[in-house]
Amino acid sequence: MDFSGQLDLTFAALADPTRRAILARLASGEASVTELARPFAMTQPAISKHLKVLEEAGLISSGREAQRRPRRLTAEPLANASAWIDDFRRFWDESFQRLDGLLEEMKAQEKRQTRPKKKGRSR
């Protein structure tokens, strides 16, 4: 999948607050579907649908330990999304720095123009 397609899947998965909460939980360690469903007022099949979206986006993976299939966070798609956002953050930071410089220059110019003129001595 290309970078743009991966970003689309990542942001679509992150758009849902339940999925973001699941990712936040998985940031502290792997968990089973039952453990992930516990804090939510929804059925286990509903949680499983959220997990499927997260897996399709590559944000989580599942393992196998006997009968247990723990889910764990996969960092790469989030790192890619963060890098994409950082490019825009740098753009806006640079734009705001240029704007700050321009405003300071305009203030200094205004200050020079509004300064009272010194009167010379009459002889």
C-alpha positions in Angstrom: 0.0 0.0 0.0 1.3 3.5 -0.8 2.0 6.1 1.9 -1.1 8.1 1.1 -3.4 5.1 1.3 -1.8 4.1 4.7 -2.4 7.6 6.0 -6.1 7.4 4.9 -6.5 4.2 6.8 -4.7 5.5 9.8 -6.7 8.7 10.1 -10.0 6.9 9.4 -9.2 4.5 12.2 -8.2 7.3 14.6 -11.4 9.3 13.8 -13.4 7.1 16.2 -13.0 7.8 20.0 -13.5 4.2 20.9 -10.6 3.1 18.7 -8.4 5.9 20.1 -9.2 4.7 23.6 -8.3 1.1 22.6 -5.0 2.4 21.2 -4.4 4.3 24.4 -5.0 1.1 26.4 -2.7 -0.9 24.2 0.0 1.7 24.7 0.4 0.3 28.2 0.7 -3.3 27.0 -1.1 -6.0 25.1 -4.6 -7.1 26.0 -7.2 -9.6 24.9 -10.6 -8.7 23.3 -12.3 -9.3 26.7 -9.9 -7.0 28.5 -10.3 -4.3 25.8 -14.1 -4.6 25.9 -14.3 -4.2 29.7 -14.3 -0.4 30.0 -16.9 0.1 27.2 -20.6 -0.1 27.2 -20.7 -2.2 24.1 -20.8 -5.9 23.1 -17.7 -7.9 22.5 -18.7 -8.2 18.7 -18.8 -4.4 18.5 -15.3 -4.2 20.0 -14.2 -6.9 17.6 -15.4 -4.7 14.7 -13.3 -1.8 16.1 -10.3 -4.1 16.4 -10.7 -5.2 12.8 -10.6 -1.6 11.6 -7.4 -1.0 13.7 -5.9 -4.2 12.3 -6.7 -3.3 8.7 -5.0 0.1 9.3 -2.0 -1.7 10.6 -2.3 0.0 14.0 -2.5 -3.2 16.0 -1.5 -6.8 15.5 -2.7 -10.0 17.2 -0.7 -12.8 18.7 -1.5 -16.2 19.8 -0.9 -17.6 23.3 -2.8 -20.9 23.6 -6.5 -19.9 23.5 -5.7 -16.2 24.1 -5.2 -13.9 21.1 -3.7 -10.7 22.6 -3.7 -7.5 20.6 -0.7 -5.2 20.7 0.1 -1.7 19.3 2.0 -1.4 16.1 3.9 1.8 16.0 4.9 2.4 12.4 1.5 3.7 11.0 1.3 6.2 14.0 4.9 7.2 13.4 4.2 7.9 9.7 1.1 9.9 10.6 3.1 11.9 13.2 5.8 12.6 10.6 3.2 13.8 8.1 1.7 16.1 10.7 5.2 17.4 11.7 5.8 18.6 8.2 2.8 20.8 8.5 3.7 21.9 12.0 7.2 23.0 10.7 5.5 24.9 7.8 3.2 26.8 10.2 6.0 27.4 12.7 8.1 29.0 10.0 5.1 31.0 8.7 4.4 32.3 12.2 8.1 33.2 12.7 8.1 35.2 9.5 4.8 36.9 10.5 6.3 37.7 14.0 9.3 39.3 12.2 7.1 41.3 9.9 5.0 42.5 12.8 8.0 43.6 14.8 9.4 45.4 11.8 6.0 47.2 11.3 5.9 48.2 15.0 9.4 49.6 14.8 8.5 51.6 11.7 5.3 52.9 13.3 7.3 53.9 16.4 9.8 55.8 14.2 7.0 57.6 12.3 5.0 58.6 15.4 8.0 59.8 17.5 7.7 63.5 18.2 10.1 65.5 16.1 12.7 67.4 18.0 12.5 71.1 17.6 15.7 73.0 16.8 16.8 76.0 18.9 15.8 79.4 17.6 18.5 82.0 17.3 
